[in-house]
Amino acid sequence: NFALTGALTIAVNNEVVQETNNLVVTAGKNWVADRMNNANTVMTHMAVGTGTTAAAAGDTALGTQLDRNTLTSTTVTNNTIEYACTWAAGDGTGAITEAGIFDASTGGDMLARTVFSVVNKGADDSMTITWTITVS
């Protein structure tokens, strides 16, 4: 059996405020299979939003995207890949309840999505999401 699982940590002003699991969606699993044949671009962006509909295998986008930023780092260690993305003060401000990983600045393939309890990001706050996908 081949499984993809994930979890993310959200920090506001360098303080962890949320830790949650995610759903690797069907489109993400298809992306992994295509990538094994070098048929897709790598994941490059993370998005946050305000949607509250539960993550589902058929999702291809966030429910209500608020902002999408370029990943600040990607690290592979053994059977895990860690994606990190930062939203500076004034960027992605709002009551954030969902996040996703994508291979494009708009549209593109979504690897994973999660919905979580509200994380309030004020205009003066910085926020970092660290997302780990494990292959097992």
N, C-alpha and C positions, 0 to 999 in steps of 0.2 A: 504494500500500500504506500502511496505517495500522498502526503498531506502538506498543505500550506496553511499556516496559522499565523496570527499576528497580534500584536499588542502595541499600545502607544502610551506615552507619557506626555502630559501637557504641563508646561511650566510658565507661569506669568511672573515677570520680574524675578526670574531665577528661583522661584518657589514652586514646587510641584503641587498642582491643584487638582489634577485628575489623572487617573490611570485606568485604562479600559482595554478590552479585547476588541478585535475587529473582525469583519467578514471579508475573506478573499472572494470576490464576486466571480461569476462565471466568465465574464469578459476578461478578468484578471488571470484566471486559469488558462483560458485560450491564449492570452498574451504570453504566458510562461511557455506553453507548448510551442508557439510560433518562435519565441526568442531562442529556444533550444535549436532551432533551425536558422538562427540569425536573421529572422524575418521582420523583426520589430526594433524600434528605437528603444533606448533605455528609459526608465522612469526619470522624469526631470522636474516635476512640479508637485506641490501639495496644495490642496484647497481646503478652505473652511467655509462653513455655512450656518444657516439658521433653521434648516429643516428639522423636523422631528419625526418623520415617518421612519419606522424601523428599517435598518439595512436589510436588503433582500438579495438573493443570489443573482437575480436578473438586472440589478442596478447597473447603469452605465454612466451616471452623473450624480452629483449631490442633489438633494431635494431643493434647496434654495442656496445657491453658492453666493457667498459674500465676497471672497477674495481668493486669488490663486497666486502663489509665489514660487520662484525657482528654488529647488532644494539647495541647502547650504552645504550638505555633505552626504555622502553615500559610502558606507563602510561594509565590506564583506568579511565575515569571520566564520570559517568552517561552513556550517549549514544555515547561517543567518545573514540577512542583509539589513542594515540599519539606515534609514532615511531620516534626515533632520532638516527642518525648515524653520525660519525665524520671521516673525512679523514685528517690525519696529514700531515705535510710538507713532500713532496716527494711521497705521496700516492695519486693515482687517479689524477695525473697531466694532464691537457689538456684543450681543448675547449669543455666543457660539455654541452650537449643539451638534455639529457634525463635521467630519473631515474625510478626505479621500486622497489617494495618490494617483497621479496621472503621468502620461508620457508626452504631454504637449501643454503649451501655455493656454490654449483654449481647446475645448472638445477633447479629442484623443481617447486612448484606452485608459480605463480606470482599473487599477490593480485591486484596490481594497477600499472599503468604506466602513465607517463607524458612526453611531449616534450615541450621544452621552448627555449627562446632566449639564445644565448651563454653565459655561465658563464665561464670565463677564470680562471682556477686554476693554478697558477704558482707553481714551485717546492718548494718555501719557504712559500706558503700559507697553512693555515688550513681551512677546510670547514666543516660545519655542515648542515645537512638537517633535518628539523623537519617536519614530515608528519602526518596530522590528518585525520582520517577516521571517518565520522559521520554516525550513523545509525538513520534513521528517518522514 
